[in-house]
């Protein structure tokens, strides 16, 4: 069976009904020329991958990380309290709305209501996490010299009990919301699903393991199947999409190094039908695990890149 509707790592979260149920003969009893390395092999319940990668499953499974995938749907019917991209935030009445270094109100990029999010170890289980950026130029509030300097972006966290009466007048946001530079063109409602990810090709936490396990080396073993195996590798081990936690995706490269090397993915917002970071790029926010445990979001690292 040659299988390319693989269950493993599909962006849309769907799965194929096909599974490999027949026993797999020990590899040492078969010559290389007789083996179909594109054959789908079920390495775990509901997880199928080409035999070429399945032979490395013992190493691949060690890279497992939990994450929350996000399904973003453009909608004009979005509540103040719900999780969303590009819509009015849920703030206490009288709260000082975030401004950039020029005194301009920032764009409400995202709000995560953690009561709507499946449990993820180390992350909040309640409260509102909000992301704001200055979107009046093509940098979207990012500072190349200091990716943690929150002068043109801001990350706020509000416990549920902080908001007694909420802000309802957002007329002051007209300029920020209708700015052509915003990466999110329409409000989006969000839905969340818990899942596991593997390898995270391009993420620094995977790249540090290359000495013991290199997914590109698997492709190089089978030059006659390079196109097929590279296609699978890029589709399933480079983990794009909207998400919380897990491995990060980049179009250029992981900027974490030195004292930010251990930072975890707090939120990833990818290019989508109504979302565009530069030229089909991706935006990422990272946080040190100690700060996450303390719910201290003052040193969050914000970066985006594009093709």
C-alpha positions as CSV (number, residue, x, y, z in Angstrom):
1,X,0.0,0.0,0.0
2,X,1.4,3.4,-1.0
3,X,-0.2,6.0,1.2
4,X,0.0,9.8,0.8
5,X,-3.1,10.9,2.7
6,X,-1.0,10.6,5.8
7,X,-2.6,10.9,9.3
8,X,0.5,12.4,10.8
9,X,0.7,16.1,11.1
10,X,-2.1,17.1,8.7
11,X,-2.8,20.9,9.0
12,X,-6.6,20.5,8.8
13,X,-6.8,18.0,11.6
14,X,-8.6,15.4,9.5
15,X,-7.5,11.8,9.3
16,X,-7.7,9.0,6.7
17,X,-9.7,5.9,7.5
18,X,-6.9,3.8,6.2
19,X,-4.6,2.1,8.7
20,X,-1.9,-0.5,8.3
21,X,-3.2,-3.6,10.1
22,X,-1.1,-6.4,8.5
23,X,2.0,-7.4,10.4
24,X,5.3,-5.9,9.1
25,X,8.0,-8.4,8.4
26,X,11.4,-7.8,10.1
27,X,13.5,-5.5,7.8
28,X,16.5,-7.7,7.9
29,X,14.7,-10.5,6.0
30,X,14.0,-8.2,3.0
31,X,16.5,-6.7,0.6
32,X,16.4,-2.9,0.2
33,X,15.3,-3.2,-3.5
34,X,12.3,-5.2,-2.4
35,X,11.0,-2.7,0.2
36,X,8.5,0.0,-0.6
37,X,9.8,2.9,1.5
38,X,6.7,5.0,0.7
39,X,4.4,2.3,2.2
40,X,2.3,3.7,5.0
41,X,3.2,2.2,8.4
42,X,1.1,2.7,11.5
43,X,3.8,3.5,14.1
44,X,1.2,4.3,16.8
45,X,-2.6,4.1,17.0
46,X,-4.0,6.4,14.3
47,X,-0.5,7.6,13.2
48,X,0.8,6.5,9.8
49,X,4.0,7.6,8.0
50,X,6.1,6.3,5.1
51,X,8.3,3.3,6.0
52,X,11.4,5.3,5.4
53,X,10.5,7.5,8.4
54,X,8.8,4.8,10.3
55,X,12.1,3.0,10.6
56,X,13.3,6.0,12.7
57,X,10.2,6.0,14.9
58,X,12.1,5.2,18.1
59,X,14.0,8.4,17.7
60,X,11.1,10.5,16.3
61,X,8.8,9.6,19.2
62,X,11.4,11.1,21.7
63,X,10.8,14.5,20.1
64,X,7.1,14.5,21.1
65,X,5.7,17.8,22.5
66,X,2.2,18.7,23.4
67,X,0.5,21.7,21.8
68,X,-2.8,23.4,21.2
69,X,-3.7,23.9,17.6
70,X,-6.0,26.8,16.7
71,X,-8.7,26.9,14.1
72,X,-9.3,30.6,13.1
73,X,-12.5,31.4,11.3
74,X,-13.3,34.9,10.0
75,X,-16.4,36.2,11.7
76,X,-18.2,39.5,12.4
77,X,-20.0,37.9,15.3
78,X,-17.3,37.8,18.0
79,X,-18.0,38.4,21.7
80,X,-15.8,40.5,23.9
81,X,-14.9,37.6,26.2
82,X,-14.1,35.0,23.7
83,X,-10.7,34.0,22.2
84,X,-10.1,35.8,18.9
85,X,-7.8,37.5,16.4
86,X,-8.2,41.1,15.4
87,X,-11.1,42.3,17.6
88,X,-11.9,44.4,20.6
89,X,-10.3,43.1,23.8
90,X,-12.0,42.2,27.1
91,X,-10.6,44.9,29.4
92,X,-11.8,46.5,32.7
93,X,-13.7,49.7,32.4
94,X,-11.3,52.6,32.7
95,X,-8.2,50.5,31.9
96,X,-5.4,52.3,30.2
97,X,-5.4,50.9,26.7
98,X,-1.9,50.0,25.3
99,X,-0.1,52.6,23.2
100,X,3.1,52.5,21.1
101,X,6.1,54.7,21.6
102,X,4.5,57.4,19.5
103,X,1.4,57.4,21.7
104,X,-0.8,55.7,19.2
105,X,-3.3,53.0,20.2
106,X,-2.0,49.6,19.3
107,X,-3.9,47.0,17.2
108,X,-5.6,44.2,19.3
109,X,-3.9,41.2,17.5
110,X,-5.1,38.4,19.7
111,X,-6.9,37.4,22.8
112,X,-6.8,33.9,24.4
113,X,-9.4,33.1,27.0
114,X,-7.8,30.1,28.7
115,X,-11.0,28.8,30.0
116,X,-11.8,27.9,26.4
117,X,-8.4,26.1,25.9
118,X,-7.7,22.5,26.6
119,X,-5.2,21.9,29.5
120,X,-1.6,22.4,28.5
121,X,1.1,21.7,31.1
122,X,2.7,24.9,32.3
123,X,0.3,27.3,30.7
124,X,-2.6,29.1,32.4
125,X,-5.9,27.3,32.8
126,X,-7.9,30.5,33.1
127,X,-7.6,34.3,32.5
128,X,-7.2,36.4,29.4
129,X,-3.9,36.7,27.5
130,X,-3.9,39.6,25.1
131,X,-1.4,40.5,22.4
132,X,-1.1,44.1,21.0
133,X,1.1,45.4,18.2
134,X,1.8,48.7,16.6
135,X,0.8,48.2,12.9
136,X,1.6,51.6,11.4
137,X,4.7,50.4,9.5
138,X,5.9,47.2,7.9
139,X,7.7,46.0,11.1
140,X,4.4,45.3,12.9
141,X,5.9,46.6,16.2
142,X,8.9,44.3,16.2
143,X,12.3,45.7,17.3
144,X,15.2,43.9,15.6
145,X,17.6,45.2,18.2
146,X,15.6,43.8,21.2
147,X,12.9,41.3,20.5
148,X,11.7,41.6,24.1
149,X,11.3,45.4,24.3
150,X,7.6,46.0,24.6
151,X,7.5,49.6,23.3
152,X,5.7,48.8,20.1
153,X,4.0,45.6,21.1
154,X,2.5,44.5,24.4
155,X,1.4,41.3,26.1
156,X,-1.1,41.6,28.9
157,X,-2.5,38.9,31.2
158,X,-5.7,39.5,33.2
159,X,-7.1,37.1,35.7
160,X,-10.8,36.5,35.5
161,X,-11.7,38.3,38.7
162,X,-9.9,41.5,37.7
163,X,-12.6,42.4,35.3
164,X,-15.8,43.5,37.2
165,X,-17.1,45.9,34.6
166,X,-15.7,45.8,31.1
167,X,-14.8,48.5,28.7
168,X,-17.4,48.9,26.0
169,X,-16.5,52.1,24.1
170,X,-13.8,51.4,21.6
171,X,-14.4,54.3,19.3
172,X,-10.8,55.4,19.9
173,X,-9.6,52.3,18.0
174,X,-10.9,53.3,14.6
175,X,-7.5,54.3,13.3
176,X,-5.8,51.2,14.6
177,X,-8.4,48.8,13.5
178,X,-8.8,50.2,9.9
179,X,-5.1,50.5,9.2
180,X,-4.1,48.8,6.0
181,X,-0.8,47.6,7.6
182,X,-2.6,45.2,10.0
183,X,-1.6,41.6,9.5
184,X,-5.1,40.4,10.4
185,X,-7.6,41.7,7.9
186,X,-10.8,40.5,9.6
187,X,-11.9,39.5,13.1
188,X,-11.5,35.7,13.7
189,X,-13.2,33.4,16.2
190,X,-10.9,30.7,17.5
191,X,-11.4,27.0,18.3
192,X,-8.8,24.9,20.1
193,X,-7.6,21.2,19.9
194,X,-5.0,19.4,22.0
195,X,-2.5,17.4,20.0
196,X,1.1,16.1,20.0
197,X,3.8,17.2,17.6
198,X,7.0,15.5,16.6
199,X,10.4,16.7,15.3
200,X,9.6,20.4,14.6
201,X,12.0,20.8,11.7
202,X,13.6,24.3,12.0
203,X,12.8,24.8,15.7
204,X,16.0,25.2,17.8
205,X,15.0,22.4,20.2
206,X,15.0,20.0,17.3
207,X,18.1,21.5,15.7
208,X,20.1,20.9,18.9
209,X,19.4,17.1,18.4
210,X,20.8,16.9,14.8
211,X,23.9,15.2,16.0
212,X,21.9,12.2,17.2
213,X,19.0,12.4,14.8
214,X,18.7,14.2,11.5
215,X,15.4,13.9,9.6
216,X,17.1,15.2,6.4
217,X,19.5,12.3,6.6
218,X,16.6,10.0,6.2
219,X,15.7,11.6,2.9
220,X,19.3,11.4,1.7
221,X,19.3,7.6,2.2
222,X,16.8,7.2,-0.6
223,X,17.8,9.5,-3.5
224,X,15.4,7.8,-5.9
225,X,12.5,8.9,-3.5
226,X,13.8,12.4,-2.7
227,X,10.8,14.3,-4.1
228,X,8.2,12.2,-2.3
229,X,10.1,12.1,1.0
230,X,11.0,15.8,1.0
231,X,7.3,16.5,0.3
232,X,6.3,14.5,3.4
233,X,9.1,16.0,5.5
234,X,8.2,19.6,4.7
235,X,4.4,19.0,5.1
236,X,4.6,17.0,8.4
237,X,7.8,18.0,10.2
238,X,7.8,21.8,9.6
239,X,4.9,22.6,11.9
240,X,3.1,25.7,10.6
241,X,-0.4,26.9,11.5
242,X,-1.8,28.8,14.5
243,X,-1.0,27.2,17.8
244,X,0.0,27.5,21.5
245,X,3.0,25.6,22.6
246,X,4.8,22.8,20.7
247,X,7.3,23.5,18.0
248,X,7.6,26.8,16.3
249,X,7.5,27.4,12.5
250,X,9.7,29.9,10.7
251,X,10.1,30.9,7.1
252,X,13.7,32.1,7.7
253,X,15.1,30.6,10.9
254,X,14.7,30.4,14.7
255,X,15.9,33.6,16.3
256,X,16.2,32.1,19.8
257,X,19.8,31.9,21.1
258,X,21.8,32.5,24.2
259,X,19.5,33.6,27.1
260,X,16.4,33.1,24.9
261,X,17.3,29.6,23.8
262,X,15.0,28.0,26.4
263,X,12.0,30.2,25.5
264,X,8.7,28.3,24.8
265,X,6.2,29.1,22.1
266,X,3.5,31.2,23.7
267,X,1.5,31.9,20.5
268,X,2.0,31.4,16.8
269,X,-0.2,33.2,14.2
270,X,0.5,32.0,10.7
271,X,-0.5,33.5,7.3
272,X,-4.1,32.4,6.5
273,X,-6.9,33.4,4.1
274,X,-7.4,36.7,5.9
275,X,-4.1,37.0,7.7
276,X,-0.8,38.0,6.1
277,X,2.6,38.7,7.7
278,X,4.6,40.5,5.0
279,X,5.1,38.0,2.2
280,X,3.3,34.9,3.5
281,X,5.2,35.0,6.8
282,X,4.4,33.9,10.4
283,X,4.3,35.7,13.8
284,X,5.6,34.2,17.0
285,X,5.6,35.0,20.7
286,X,7.9,33.2,23.1
287,X,8.3,33.1,26.9
288,X,10.8,31.7,29.4
289,X,9.2,28.8,31.3
290,X,10.0,30.4,34.7
291,X,8.1,33.6,33.6
292,X,5.2,31.5,32.3
293,X,4.9,29.7,35.6
294,X,4.8,33.1,37.4
295,X,2.4,34.5,34.7
296,X,4.9,37.2,34.1
297,X,4.5,38.3,30.5
298,X,6.8,41.4,30.7
299,X,9.7,39.7,29.0
300,X,7.9,38.0,26.1
301,X,9.9,37.7,22.9
302,X,8.1,38.8,19.7
303,X,9.3,38.1,16.2
304,X,7.9,37.5,12.7
305,X,9.5,36.6,9.4
306,X,8.4,36.0,5.9
307,X,9.7,34.5,2.6
